Amino acid sequence: MVWGVFFSLLSLGFYAELRQGIMRLLSHLALCVATLLALPCWADDQGQAQFVDHCAACHGLHALGGNGPDIQGTTLNDVVISTRGMDQMPAIDLSDAERQAIAAYLMSLAPEIAAQKLRFEAQITR
């Protein structure tokens, strides 16, 4: 009887540790999934494809600059102005949908910068 109680207590401790280990593993797994969902690789695939086709040669594969400037966080307004040749960049023949996709991709690369630019644009248009 004493041995039965002893082994029961041992097994309860084992299961408690196992349960804690599983909970720890699940919390780490949830953190990993949340991190992966926040990465730019989950951004709009169409926008990324359009960016690679039309912009990456000058602005770099990750929009950090090259021959052209760093454009991470660029808003739709900036994309429209730039791709229509209204600033230093030559005009590019893009549809409105392509411009929107590129802007969504660029904003996903640097959401903090995009949010600041959008607030600034909203203040200007008031």
MOPAC internal coordinates of N, CA, C and O (Angstrom, degrees):
PM7 1SCF
backbone

  N    0.0000 0     0.00 0     0.00 0    0    0    0
  C    1.4449 1     0.00 0     0.00 0    1    0    0
  C    1.5286 1   111.00 1     0.00 0    2    1    0
  O    1.2310 1   120.11 1   135.68 1    3    2    1
  N    1.3267 1   117.40 1   -44.32 1    3    2    1
  C    1.4635 1   120.92 1   179.48 1    5    3    2
  C    1.5194 1   109.92 1   -61.21 1    6    5    3
  O    1.2310 1   121.28 1   138.88 1    7    6    5
  N    1.3410 1   115.16 1   -41.12 1    7    6    5
  C    1.4591 1   118.26 1   179.91 1    9    7    6
  C    1.5276 1   110.85 1   -66.03 1   10    9    7
  O    1.2310 1   119.92 1   144.06 1   11   10    9
  N    1.3027 1   117.75 1   -35.94 1   11   10    9
  C    1.4656 1   121.63 1   178.43 1   13   11   10
  C    1.5166 1   111.39 1   -62.53 1   14   13   11
  O    1.2310 1   120.55 1   135.22 1   15   14   13
  N    1.3415 1   116.56 1   -44.78 1   15   14   13
  C    1.4672 1   121.00 1   177.74 1   17   15   14
  C    1.5241 1   110.00 1   -64.70 1   18   17   15
  O    1.2310 1   120.67 1   136.90 1   19   18   17
  N    1.3306 1   116.33 1   -43.10 1   19   18   17
  C    1.4665 1   121.55 1  -179.83 1   21   19   18
  C    1.5320 1   110.42 1   -59.22 1   22   21   19
  O    1.2310 1   120.36 1   130.98 1   23   22   21
  N    1.3417 1   116.92 1   -49.02 1   23   22   21
  C    1.4626 1   120.02 1  -179.73 1   25   23   22
  C    1.5283 1   111.74 1   -68.13 1   26   25   23
  O    1.2310 1   120.02 1   147.33 1   27   26   25
  N    1.3166 1   117.56 1   -32.67 1   27   26   25
  C    1.4647 1   120.52 1   176.15 1   29   27   26
  C    1.5192 1   110.88 1   -64.19 1   30   29   27
  O    1.2310 1   120.50 1   136.59 1   31   30   29
  N    1.3334 1   116.65 1   -43.41 1   31   30   29
  C    1.4646 1   120.57 1   177.87 1   33   31   30
  C    1.5222 1   111.13 1   -64.94 1   34   33   31
  O    1.2310 1   120.70 1   139.83 1   35   34   33
  N    1.3391 1   116.27 1   -40.17 1   35   34   33
  C    1.4634 1   119.59 1   177.24 1   37   35   34
  C    1.5219 1   110.99 1   -61.81 1   38   37   35
  O    1.2310 1   120.76 1   135.93 1   39   38   37
  N    1.3238 1   116.16 1   -44.07 1   39   38   37
  C    1.4622 1   119.14 1  -178.23 1   41   39   38
  C    1.5265 1   110.99 1   -68.14 1   42   41   39
  O    1.2310 1   119.77 1   144.77 1   43   42   41
  N    1.3348 1   118.04 1   -35.23 1   43   42   41
  C    1.4626 1   120.13 1   176.28 1   45   43   42
  C    1.5191 1   110.76 1   -62.74 1   46   45   43
  O    1.2310 1   120.37 1   138.10 1   47   46   45
  N    1.3174 1   116.90 1   -41.90 1   47   46   45
  C    1.4635 1   120.60 1   176.89 1   49   47   46
  C    1.5161 1   111.45 1   -63.62 1   50   49   47
  O    1.2310 1   120.86 1   139.67 1   51   50   49
  N    1.3262 1   115.96 1   -40.33 1   51   50   49
  C    1.4626 1   120.54 1   178.81 1   53   51   50
  C    1.5218 1   110.74 1   -62.52 1   54   53   51
  O    1.2310 1   120.58 1   134.01 1   55   54   53
  N    1.3393 1   116.50 1   -45.99 1   55   54   53
  C    1.4568 1   119.88 1  -179.04 1   57   55   54
  C    1.5271 1   111.70 1   -67.53 1   58   57   55
  O    1.2310 1   120.18 1   145.74 1   59   58   57
  N    1.3155 1   117.25 1   -34.26 1   59   58   57
  C    1.4650 1   119.95 1   177.10 1   61   59   58
  C    1.5235 1   110.08 1   -64.70 1   62   61   59
  O    1.2310 1   120.47 1   136.61 1   63   62   61
  N    1.3389 1   116.71 1   -43.39 1   63   62   61
  C    1.4635 1   120.01 1   177.52 1   65   63   62
  C    1.5210 1   111.03 1   -65.36 1   66   65   63
  O    1.2310 1   120.80 1   139.29 1   67   66   65
  N    1.3213 1   116.08 1   -40.71 1   67   66   65
  C    1.4603 1   120.48 1   178.44 1   69   67   66
  C    1.5258 1   110.30 1   -62.39 1   70   69   67
  O    1.2310 1   120.62 1   135.74 1   71   70   69
  N    1.3235 1   116.41 1   -44.26 1   71   70   69
  C    1.4582 1   121.45 1   179.20 1   73   71   70
  C    1.5313 1   110.52 1   -61.94 1   74   73   71
  O    1.2310 1   120.21 1   137.73 1   75   74   73
  N    1.3377 1   117.21 1   -42.27 1   75   74   73
  C    1.4650 1   120.57 1   177.95 1   77   75   74
  C    1.5232 1   110.85 1   -64.05 1   78   77   75
  O    1.2310 1   120.80 1   139.08 1   79   78   77
  N    1.3246 1   116.08 1   -40.92 1   79   78   77
  C    1.4631 1   120.21 1   178.65 1   81   79   78
  C    1.5180 1   112.10 1   -62.78 1   82   81   79
  O    1.2310 1   121.03 1   138.49 1   83   82   81
  N    1.3240 1   115.63 1   -41.51 1   83   82   81
  C    1.4635 1   119.89 1   178.81 1   85   83   82
  C    1.5228 1   110.46 1   -65.62 1   86   85   83
  O    1.2310 1   120.06 1   137.43 1   87   86   85
  N    1.3163 1   117.49 1   -42.57 1   87   86   85
  C    1.4680 1   120.85 1   178.72 1   89   87   86
  C    1.5256 1   110.97 1   -63.41 1   90   89   87
  O    1.2310 1   120.45 1   139.44 1   91   90   89
  N    1.3269 1   116.74 1   -40.56 1   91   90   89
  C    1.4621 1   121.11 1   177.68 1   93   91   90
  C    1.5299 1   110.12 1   -62.75 1   94   93   91
  O    1.2310 1   120.76 1   136.03 1   95   94   93
  N    1.3276 1   116.15 1   -43.97 1   95   94   93
  C    1.4601 1   121.39 1   178.76 1   97   95   94
  C    1.5262 1   111.21 1   -62.43 1   98   97   95
  O    1.2310 1   120.34 1   136.53 1   99   98   97
  N    1.3275 1   116.95 1   -43.47 1   99   98   97
  C    1.4603 1   120.48 1   179.34 1  101   99   98
  C    1.5257 1   111.92 1   -65.13 1  102  101   99
  O    1.2310 1   120.15 1   142.13 1  103  102  101
  N    1.3244 1   117.31 1   -37.87 1  103  102  101
  C    1.4669 1   119.05 1   178.66 1  105  103  102
  C    1.5237 1   110.70 1   -67.71 1  106  105  103
  O    1.2310 1   120.08 1   142.00 1  107  106  105
  N    1.3321 1   117.45 1   -38.00 1  107  106  105
  C    1.4721 1   120.25 1   176.38 1  109  107  106
  C    1.5278 1   110.68 1   -66.03 1  110  109  107
  O    1.2310 1   120.69 1   139.80 1  111  110  109
  N    1.3171 1   116.28 1   -40.20 1  111  110  109
  C    1.4551 1   120.93 1   178.48 1  113  111  110
  C    1.5271 1   110.85 1   -62.95 1  114  113  111
  O    1.2310 1   120.12 1   136.79 1  115  114  113
  N    1.3226 1   117.38 1   -43.21 1  115  114  113
  C    1.4646 1   121.20 1   178.30 1  117  115  114
  C    1.5242 1   110.86 1   -62.38 1  118  117  115
  O    1.2310 1   120.21 1   140.07 1  119  118  117
  N    1.3199 1   117.19 1   -39.93 1  119  118  117
  C    1.4620 1   121.05 1   177.93 1  121  119  118
  C    1.5250 1   110.80 1   -64.26 1  122  121  119
  O    1.2310 1   120.33 1   138.39 1  123  122  121
  N    1.3255 1   116.97 1   -41.61 1  123  122  121
  C    1.4702 1   120.92 1   178.72 1  125  123  122
  C    1.5247 1   111.26 1   -63.25 1  126  125  123
  O    1.2310 1   120.26 1   136.64 1  127  126  125
  N    1.3164 1   117.11 1   -43.36 1  127  126  125
  C    1.4634 1   121.02 1   179.62 1  129  127  126
  C    1.5225 1   110.18 1   -63.82 1  130  129  127
  O    1.2310 1   120.08 1   136.03 1  131  130  129
  N    1.3290 1   117.46 1   -43.97 1  131  130  129
  C    1.4667 1   120.72 1   178.63 1  133  131  130
  C    1.5217 1   111.02 1   -61.84 1  134  133  131
  O    1.2310 1   120.13 1   140.05 1  135  134  133
  N    1.3187 1   117.36 1   -39.95 1  135  134  133
  C    1.4642 1   121.20 1   178.39 1  137  135  134
  C    1.5172 1   110.73 1   -64.62 1  138  137  135
  O    1.2310 1   120.04 1   135.02 1  139  138  137
  N    1.3253 1   117.53 1   -44.98 1  139  138  137
  C    1.4626 1   120.89 1   179.75 1  141  139  138
  C    1.5235 1   111.77 1   -62.42 1  142  141  139
  O    1.2310 1   120.38 1   141.67 1  143  142  141
  N    1.3185 1   116.89 1   -38.33 1  143  142  141
  C    1.4617 1   119.68 1   179.66 1  145  143  142
  C    1.5211 1   112.06 1   -67.78 1  146  145  143
  O    1.2310 1   120.12 1   155.24 1  147  146  145
  N    1.3100 1   117.37 1   -24.76 1  147  146  145
  C    1.4589 1   120.91 1  -179.09 1  149  147  146
  C    1.5232 1   112.91 1   -86.91 1  150  149  147
  O    1.2310 1   119.62 1   170.36 1  151  150  149
  N    1.3046 1   118.34 1    -9.64 1  151  150  149
  C    1.4585 1   121.19 1  -177.24 1  153  151  150
  C    1.5223 1   111.40 1   -74.91 1  154  153  151
  O    1.2310 1   120.39 1   -30.09 1  155  154  153
  N    1.3347 1   116.86 1   149.91 1  155  154  153
  C    1.4555 1   120.28 1   179.63 1  157  155  154
  C    1.5183 1   114.10 1   -62.21 1  158  157  155
  O    1.2310 1   119.63 1   160.32 1  159  158  157
  N    1.3141 1   118.30 1   -19.68 1  159  158  157
  C    1.4632 1   119.37 1  -179.81 1  161  159  158
  C    1.5199 1   111.08 1   -63.15 1  162  161  159
  O    1.2310 1   119.93 1   162.83 1  163  162  161
  N    1.3511 1   117.73 1   -17.17 1  163  162  161
  C    1.4498 1   120.98 1   177.40 1  165  163  162
  C    1.5285 1   111.02 1   -93.67 1  166  165  163
  O    1.2310 1   120.46 1  -174.98 1  167  166  165
  N    1.3241 1   116.73 1     5.02 1  167  166  165
  C    1.4593 1   120.40 1  -179.43 1  169  167  166
  C    1.5327 1   109.40 1   -69.50 1  170  169  167
  O    1.2310 1   121.00 1    -7.55 1  171  170  169
  N    1.3019 1   115.69 1   172.45 1  171  170  169
  C    1.4535 1   122.85 1  -177.79 1  173  171  170
  C    1.5277 1   111.24 1   -53.25 1  174  173  171
  O    1.2310 1   120.63 1   -65.81 1  175  174  173
  N    1.3245 1   116.41 1   114.19 1  175  174  173
  C    1.4642 1   121.37 1  -178.63 1  177  175  174
  C    1.5210 1   112.11 1   -62.94 1  178  177  175
  O    1.2310 1   120.30 1   142.88 1  179  178  177
  N    1.3148 1   117.04 1   -37.12 1  179  178  177
  C    1.4580 1   120.24 1   179.89 1  181  179  178
  C    1.5256 1   110.62 1   -65.24 1  182  181  179
  O    1.2310 1   120.40 1   137.89 1  183  182  181
  N    1.3296 1   116.85 1   -42.11 1  183  182  181
  C    1.4629 1   120.23 1   177.87 1  185  183  182
  C    1.5132 1   111.81 1   -63.92 1  186  185  183
  O    1.2310 1   120.69 1   139.80 1  187  186  185
  N    1.3217 1   116.28 1   -40.20 1  187  186  185
  C    1.4627 1   119.88 1   178.20 1  189  187  186
  C    1.5247 1   110.21 1   -64.96 1  190  189  187
  O    1.2310 1   120.34 1   137.80 1  191  190  189
  N    1.3207 1   116.96 1   -42.20 1  191  190  189
  C    1.4695 1   120.27 1   179.13 1  193  191  190
  C    1.5257 1   110.78 1   -63.38 1  194  193  191
  O    1.2310 1   120.21 1   137.47 1  195  194  193
  N    1.3376 1   117.20 1   -42.53 1  195  194  193
  C    1.4631 1   120.72 1   177.53 1  197  195  194
  C    1.5263 1   110.81 1   -63.68 1  198  197  195
  O    1.2310 1   120.85 1   139.20 1  199  198  197
  N    1.3359 1   115.98 1   -40.80 1  199  198  197
  C    1.4609 1   120.33 1   178.83 1  201  199  198
  C    1.5236 1   110.53 1   -61.39 1  202  201  199
  O    1.2310 1   120.36 1   133.78 1  203  202  201
  N    1.3246 1   116.91 1   -46.22 1  203  202  201
  C    1.4687 1   120.82 1  -179.71 1  205  203  202
  C    1.5268 1   110.08 1   -61.90 1  206  205  203
  O    1.2310 1   120.23 1   138.02 1  207  206  205
  N    1.3274 1   117.18 1   -41.98 1  207  206  205
  C    1.4692 1   120.94 1  -178.88 1  209  207  206
  C    1.5246 1   113.07 1   -67.25 1  210  209  207
  O    1.2310 1   120.05 1   139.31 1  211  210  209
  N    1.3323 1   117.51 1   -40.69 1  211  210  209
  C    1.4606 1   120.43 1  -169.60 1  213  211  210
  C    1.5286 1   115.57 1  -109.20 1  214  213  211
  O    1.2310 1   119.42 1   158.18 1  215  214  213
  N    1.3275 1   118.71 1   -21.82 1  215  214  213
  C    1.4687 1   120.12 1  -167.96 1  217  215  214
  C    1.5252 1   115.02 1  -123.17 1  218  217  215
  O    1.2310 1   120.20 1   149.51 1  219  218  217
  N    1.3231 1   117.23 1   -30.49 1  219  218  217
  C    1.4689 1   121.08 1  -170.08 1  221  219  218
  C    1.5230 1   113.23 1   -63.26 1  222  221  219
  O    1.2310 1   119.65 1   151.43 1  223  222  221
  N    1.3202 1   118.27 1   -28.57 1  223  222  221
  C    1.4690 1   120.03 1  -179.01 1  225  223  222
  C    1.5252 1   111.26 1   -58.74 1  226  225  223
  O    1.2310 1   120.11 1   143.11 1  227  226  225
  N    1.3183 1   117.39 1   -36.89 1  227  226  225
  C    1.4728 1   120.48 1  -179.48 1  229  227  226
  C    1.5278 1   113.09 1   -99.33 1  230  229  227
  O    1.2310 1   120.21 1   143.41 1  231  230  229
  N    1.3212 1   117.19 1   -36.59 1  231  230  229
  C    1.4659 1   120.67 1  -173.34 1  233  231  230
  C    1.5211 1   113.83 1   -97.89 1  234  233  231
  O    1.2310 1   119.86 1  -179.28 1  235  234  233
  N    1.3233 1   117.87 1     0.72 1  235  234  233
  C    1.4585 1   121.47 1   178.78 1  237  235  234
  C    1.5174 1   111.51 1    86.96 1  238  237  235
  O    1.2310 1   120.80 1   -24.40 1  239  238  237
  N    1.3151 1   116.07 1   155.60 1  239  238  237
  C    1.4623 1   121.90 1  -175.35 1  241  239  238
  C    1.5251 1   112.66 1   -61.29 1  242  241  239
  O    1.2310 1   119.96 1   149.99 1  243  242  241
  N    1.3317 1   117.68 1   -30.01 1  243  242  241
  C    1.4651 1   121.37 1  -178.88 1  245  243  242
  C    1.5267 1   111.85 1  -110.55 1  246  245  243
  O    1.2310 1   120.41 1  -162.85 1  247  246  245
  N    1.3355 1   116.82 1    17.15 1  247  246  245
  C    1.4702 1   123.97 1   177.15 1  249  247  246
  C    1.5221 1   113.03 1    64.67 1  250  249  247
  O    1.2310 1   120.28 1  -158.24 1  251  250  249
  N    1.3298 1   117.08 1    21.76 1  251  250  249
  C    1.4644 1   120.85 1  -179.53 1  253  251  250
  C    1.5227 1   112.80 1   -88.89 1  254  253  251
  O    1.2310 1   120.20 1  -178.98 1  255  254  253
  N    1.3056 1   117.21 1     1.02 1  255  254  253
  C    1.4512 1   120.95 1   178.18 1  257  255  254
  C    1.5166 1   111.59 1   108.61 1  258  257  255
  O    1.2310 1   121.34 1   -14.53 1  259  258  257
  N    1.2867 1   115.05 1   165.47 1  259  258  257
  C    1.4566 1   125.05 1  -179.39 1  261  259  258
  C    1.5080 1   104.47 1  -176.71 1  262  261  259
  O    1.2310 1   120.49 1    67.21 1  263  262  261
  N    1.3372 1   116.67 1  -112.79 1  263  262  261
  C    1.4651 1   120.04 1   171.06 1  265  263  262
  C    1.5271 1   110.16 1   -70.74 1  266  265  263
  O    1.2310 1   120.88 1   148.87 1  267  266  265
  N    1.3181 1   115.93 1   -31.13 1  267  266  265
  C    1.4608 1   121.94 1   176.14 1  269  267  266
  C    1.5204 1   109.96 1  -103.49 1  270  269  267
  O    1.2310 1   120.03 1    -7.99 1  271  270  269
  N    1.3364 1   117.54 1   172.01 1  271  270  269
  C    1.4736 1   120.55 1  -176.29 1  273  271  270
  C    1.5327 1   113.73 1   -75.94 1  274  273  271
  O    1.2310 1   121.08 1   -11.75 1  275  274  273
  N    1.3169 1   115.54 1   168.25 1  275  274  273
  C    1.4668 1   123.94 1   171.56 1  277  275  274
  C    1.5268 1   106.95 1   -64.06 1  278  277  275
  O    1.2310 1   120.45 1   -54.24 1  279  278  277
  N    1.3269 1   116.74 1   125.76 1  279  278  277
  C    1.4684 1   119.49 1  -178.84 1  281  279  278
  C    1.5226 1   112.64 1  -124.80 1  282  281  279
  O    1.2310 1   119.85 1  -160.21 1  283  282  281
  N    1.3275 1   117.90 1    19.79 1  283  282  281
  C    1.4648 1   119.64 1   175.70 1  285  283  282
  C    1.5213 1   108.85 1   -61.55 1  286  285  283
  O    1.2310 1   120.31 1   -41.77 1  287  286  285
  N    1.3178 1   117.02 1   138.23 1  287  286  285
  C    1.4576 1   121.34 1   179.30 1  289  287  286
  C    1.5129 1   114.05 1    84.64 1  290  289  287
  O    1.2310 1   120.12 1  -175.43 1  291  290  289
  N    1.3204 1   117.37 1     4.57 1  291  290  289
  C    1.4601 1   121.59 1  -179.39 1  293  291  290
  C    1.5264 1   110.29 1   -63.99 1  294  293  291
  O    1.2310 1   120.64 1   -43.67 1  295  294  293
  N    1.3226 1   116.39 1   136.33 1  295  294  293
  C    1.4666 1   121.77 1  -178.20 1  297  295  294
  C    1.5294 1   110.89 1   -90.98 1  298  297  295
  O    1.2310 1   120.99 1    -8.82 1  299  298  297
  N    1.3314 1   115.72 1   171.18 1  299  298  297
  C    1.4625 1   120.91 1   179.51 1  301  299  298
  C    1.5223 1   110.77 1   -59.73 1  302  301  299
  O    1.2310 1   120.16 1   138.62 1  303  302  301
  N    1.3152 1   117.29 1   -41.38 1  303  302  301
  C    1.4573 1   120.90 1   179.00 1  305  303  302
  C    1.5287 1   110.63 1   -57.60 1  306  305  303
  O    1.2310 1   120.11 1   134.86 1  307  306  305
  N    1.3273 1   117.39 1   -45.14 1  307  306  305
  C    1.4711 1   121.32 1   178.62 1  309  307  306
  C    1.5229 1   111.40 1   -64.01 1  310  309  307
  O    1.2310 1   120.60 1   138.79 1  311  310  309
  N    1.3312 1   116.46 1   -41.21 1  311  310  309
  C    1.4725 1   120.35 1   179.92 1  313  311  310
  C    1.5224 1   110.21 1   -63.74 1  314  313  311
  O    1.2310 1   120.05 1   136.94 1  315  314  313
  N    1.3280 1   117.50 1   -43.06 1  315  314  313
  C    1.4668 1   121.15 1   179.75 1  317  315  314
  C    1.5199 1   110.18 1   -62.35 1  318  317  315
  O    1.2310 1   120.20 1   131.59 1  319  318  317
  N    1.3199 1   117.22 1   -48.41 1  319  318  317
  C    1.4679 1   120.88 1  -179.66 1  321  319  318
  C    1.5239 1   110.84 1   -60.19 1  322  321  319
  O    1.2310 1   120.50 1   133.39 1  323  322  321
  N    1.3153 1   116.65 1   -46.61 1  323  322  321
  C    1.4653 1   120.65 1  -176.75 1  325  323  322
  C    1.5198 1   112.65 1   -67.70 1  326  325  323
  O    1.2310 1   120.16 1   134.01 1  327  326  325
  N    1.3183 1   117.29 1   -45.99 1  327  326  325
  C    1.4658 1   119.61 1  -174.31 1  329  327  326
  C    1.5227 1   113.02 1   -76.53 1  330  329  327
  O    1.2310 1   120.00 1   167.03 1  331  330  329
  N    1.3137 1   117.60 1   -12.97 1  331  330  329
  C    1.4664 1   120.52 1   175.19 1  333  331  330
  C    1.5250 1   111.71 1   -94.13 1  334  333  331
  O    1.2310 1   120.36 1  -174.83 1  335  334  333
  N    1.3291 1   116.92 1     5.17 1  335  334  333
  C    1.4588 1   121.10 1   176.56 1  337  335  334
  C    1.5123 1   113.92 1    75.66 1  338  337  335
  O    1.2310 1   120.27 1  -153.12 1  339  338  337
  N    1.3322 1   117.09 1    26.88 1  339  338  337
  C    1.4573 1   121.17 1  -177.13 1  341  339  338
  C    1.5242 1   112.41 1   -92.67 1  342  341  339
  O    1.2310 1   120.12 1  -173.00 1  343  342  341
  N    1.3196 1   117.37 1     7.00 1  343  342  341
  C    1.4659 1   121.27 1   173.96 1  345  343  342
  C    1.5281 1   107.81 1  -141.16 1  346  345  343
  O    1.2310 1   119.19 1    31.12 1  347  346  345
  N    1.3019 1   119.15 1  -148.88 1  347  346  345
  C    1.4652 1   122.22 1  -174.37 1  349  347  346
  C    1.5254 1   113.55 1   -70.31 1  350  349  347
  O    1.2310 1   119.89 1   157.94 1  351  350  349
  N    1.3109 1   117.81 1   -22.06 1  351  350  349
  C    1.4573 1   121.17 1  -176.35 1  353  351  350
  C    1.5287 1   110.71 1   -83.14 1  354  353  351
  O    1.2310 1   120.06 1   -38.76 1  355  354  353
  N    1.3390 1   117.50 1   141.24 1  355  354  353
  C    1.4675 1   118.81 1   176.54 1  357  355  354
  C    1.5308 1   111.06 1   -68.17 1  358  357  355
  O    1.2310 1   120.88 1   -26.30 1  359  358  357
  N    1.3248 1   115.93 1   153.70 1  359  358  357
  C    1.4655 1   121.22 1  -179.07 1  361  359  358
  C    1.5269 1   110.83 1   -65.56 1  362  361  359
  O    1.2310 1   121.29 1   -33.48 1  363  362  361
  N    1.3246 1   115.15 1   146.52 1  363  362  361
  C    1.4639 1   122.41 1   176.68 1  365  363  362
  C    1.5223 1   106.84 1  -126.40 1  366  365  363
  O    1.2310 1   120.43 1   -44.72 1  367  366  365
  N    1.3245 1   116.79 1   135.28 1  367  366  365
  C    1.4601 1   121.34 1  -179.68 1  369  367  366
  C    1.5262 1   109.51 1   -79.71 1  370  369  367
  O    1.2310 1   120.57 1   -80.67 1  371  370  369
  N    1.3326 1   116.52 1    99.33 1  371  370  369
  C    1.4660 1   122.81 1   179.36 1  373  371  370
  C    1.5184 1   109.39 1  -129.22 1  374  373  371
  O    1.2310 1   120.76 1   -31.02 1  375  374  373
  N    1.3173 1   116.16 1   148.98 1  375  374  373
  C    1.4670 1   120.28 1   173.22 1  377  375  374
  C    1.5309 1   108.67 1   -78.65 1  378  377  375
  O    1.2310 1   120.86 1   -13.89 1  379  378  377
  N    1.3224 1   115.97 1   166.11 1  379  378  377
  C    1.4665 1   119.63 1   176.95 1  381  379  378
  C    1.5256 1   110.87 1   -61.18 1  382  381  379
  O    1.2310 1   120.67 1   141.32 1  383  382  381
  N    1.3414 1   116.32 1   -38.68 1  383  382  381
  C    1.4714 1   120.16 1   179.39 1  385  383  382
  C    1.5276 1   111.00 1   -63.67 1  386  385  383
  O    1.2310 1   120.25 1   140.64 1  387  386  385
  N    1.3328 1   117.13 1   -39.36 1  387  386  385
  C    1.4670 1   120.33 1   178.21 1  389  387  386
  C    1.5277 1   110.94 1   -66.21 1  390  389  387
  O    1.2310 1   120.72 1   138.74 1  391  390  389
  N    1.3310 1   116.23 1   -41.26 1  391  390  389
  C    1.4720 1   119.96 1   177.51 1  393  391  390
  C    1.5308 1   110.73 1   -61.82 1  394  393  391
  O    1.2310 1   120.55 1   136.52 1  395  394  393
  N    1.3300 1   116.55 1   -43.48 1  395  394  393
  C    1.4643 1   120.52 1   179.41 1  397  395  394
  C    1.5243 1   111.38 1   -64.00 1  398  397  395
  O    1.2310 1   120.22 1   140.06 1  399  398  397
  N    1.3238 1   117.18 1   -39.94 1  399  398  397
  C    1.4657 1   120.74 1   179.98 1  401  399  398
  C    1.5251 1   110.85 1   -65.96 1  402  401  399
  O    1.2310 1   120.43 1   137.39 1  403  402  401
  N    1.3222 1   116.78 1   -42.61 1  403  402  401
  C    1.4691 1   120.59 1   178.75 1  405  403  402
  C    1.5251 1   110.07 1   -63.85 1  406  405  403
  O    1.2310 1   120.36 1   135.70 1  407  406  405
  N    1.3327 1   116.92 1   -44.30 1  407  406  405
  C    1.4678 1   120.12 1   179.65 1  409  407  406
  C    1.5231 1   111.05 1   -62.19 1  410  409  407
  O    1.2310 1   119.97 1   137.68 1  411  410  409
  N    1.3316 1   117.65 1   -42.32 1  411  410  409
  C    1.4726 1   120.50 1   178.74 1  413  411  410
  C    1.5220 1   110.41 1   -61.28 1  414  413  411
  O    1.2310 1   120.49 1   138.73 1  415  414  413
  N    1.3253 1   116.67 1   -41.27 1  415  414  413
  C    1.4668 1   120.24 1   178.84 1  417  415  414
  C    1.5314 1   110.58 1   -64.88 1  418  417  415
  O    1.2310 1   119.98 1   133.49 1  419  418  417
  N    1.3253 1   117.63 1   -46.51 1  419  418  417
  C    1.4703 1   120.66 1  -178.83 1  421  419  418
  C    1.5264 1   111.66 1   -64.18 1  422  421  419
  O    1.2310 1   120.28 1   141.98 1  423  422  421
  N    1.3315 1   117.06 1   -38.02 1  423  422  421
  C    1.4627 1   119.74 1   178.58 1  425  423  422
  C    1.5239 1   110.73 1   -68.37 1  426  425  423
  O    1.2310 1   120.08 1   149.51 1  427  426  425
  N    1.3320 1   117.45 1   -30.49 1  427  426  425
  C    1.4689 1   119.76 1   178.85 1  429  427  426
  C    1.5234 1   111.98 1   -71.01 1  430  429  427
  O    1.2310 1   120.06 1   157.17 1  431  430  429
  N    1.3280 1   117.49 1   -22.83 1  431  430  429
  C    1.4635 1   120.76 1   179.57 1  433  431  430
  C    1.5230 1   111.97 1   -72.95 1  434  433  431
  O    1.2310 1   120.20 1   149.17 1  435  434  433
  N    1.3126 1   117.23 1   -30.83 1  435  434  433
  C    1.4690 1   121.59 1  -179.22 1  437  435  434
  C    1.5249 1   108.80 1  -146.01 1  438  437  435
  O    1.2310 1   119.79 1  -104.06 1  439  438  437
  N    1.3314 1   118.00 1    75.94 1  439  438  437
  C    1.4660 1   120.34 1  -175.02 1  441  439  438
  C    1.5254 1   114.24 1   -62.16 1  442  441  439
  O    1.2310 1   120.02 1   149.28 1  443  442  441
  N    1.3442 1   117.57 1   -30.72 1  443  442  441
  C    1.4747 1   119.07 1   179.92 1  445  443  442
  C    1.5262 1   110.43 1   -66.53 1  446  445  443
  O    1.2310 1   120.57 1   136.24 1  447  446  445
  N    1.3299 1   116.52 1   -43.76 1  447  446  445
  C    1.4659 1   120.88 1   179.19 1  449  447  446
  C    1.5253 1   109.48 1   -64.52 1  450  449  447
  O    1.2310 1   120.41 1   136.14 1  451  450  449
  N    1.3286 1   116.81 1   -43.86 1  451  450  449
  C    1.4622 1   121.01 1   179.77 1  453  451  450
  C    1.5226 1   110.85 1   -60.49 1  454  453  451
  O    1.2310 1   119.85 1   138.20 1  455  454  453
  N    1.3219 1   117.89 1   -41.80 1  455  454  453
  C    1.4685 1   121.36 1   179.85 1  457  455  454
  C    1.5250 1   110.81 1   -63.00 1  458  457  455
  O    1.2310 1   120.17 1   138.14 1  459  458  457
  N    1.3249 1   117.27 1   -41.86 1  459  458  457
  C    1.4666 1   120.73 1   177.97 1  461  459  458
  C    1.5273 1   110.65 1   -62.90 1  462  461  459
  O    1.2310 1   120.40 1   135.89 1  463  462  461
  N    1.3289 1   116.85 1   -44.11 1  463  462  461
  C    1.4675 1   120.43 1  -179.99 1  465  463  462
  C    1.5270 1   111.13 1   -64.64 1  466  465  463
  O    1.2310 1   120.53 1   139.61 1  467  466  465
  N    1.3358 1   116.59 1   -40.39 1  467  466  465
  C    1.4637 1   119.72 1   179.58 1  469  467  466
  C    1.5264 1   111.36 1   -64.88 1  470  469  467
  O    1.2310 1   120.19 1   140.16 1  471  470  469
  N    1.3393 1   117.25 1   -39.84 1  471  470  469
  C    1.4726 1   120.18 1   176.72 1  473  471  470
  C    1.5279 1   110.13 1   -62.90 1  474  473  471
  O    1.2310 1   120.49 1   137.60 1  475  474  473
  N    1.3250 1   116.67 1   -42.40 1  475  474  473
  C    1.4620 1   121.27 1   179.81 1  477  475  474
  C    1.5282 1   110.39 1   -63.69 1  478  477  475
  O    1.2310 1   120.37 1   134.90 1  479  478  477
  N    1.3327 1   116.90 1   -45.10 1  479  478  477
  C    1.4654 1   120.73 1   178.81 1  481  479  478
  C    1.5252 1   110.86 1   -61.91 1  482  481  479
  O    1.2310 1   120.06 1   142.12 1  483  482  481
  N    1.3259 1   117.50 1   -37.88 1  483  482  481
  C    1.4666 1   121.11 1   179.24 1  485  483  482
  C    1.5251 1   110.90 1   -65.44 1  486  485  483
  O    1.2310 1   120.01 1   142.03 1  487  486  485
  N    1.3296 1   117.58 1   -37.97 1  487  486  485
  C    1.4633 1   121.08 1   178.90 1  489  487  486
  C    1.5235 1   111.03 1   -67.54 1  490  489  487
  O    1.2310 1   120.46 1   141.83 1  491  490  489
  N    1.3162 1   116.72 1   -38.17 1  491  490  489
  C    1.4638 1   120.67 1  -178.72 1  493  491  490
  C    1.5267 1   111.18 1   -67.24 1  494  493  491
  O    1.2310 1   120.22 1   142.19 1  495  494  493
  N    1.3179 1   117.18 1   -37.81 1  495  494  493
  C    1.4677 1   120.71 1  -175.44 1  497  495  494
  C    1.5222 1   113.67 1   -82.26 1  498  497  495
  O    1.2310 1   119.54 1   178.20 1  499  498  497
  N    1.3192 1   118.48 1    -1.80 1  499  498  497
  C    1.4750 1   120.44 1   179.28 1  501  499  498
  C    1.4914 1   111.14 1   -70.65 1  502  501  499
  O    1.2310 1   120.10 1   180.00 1  503  502  501

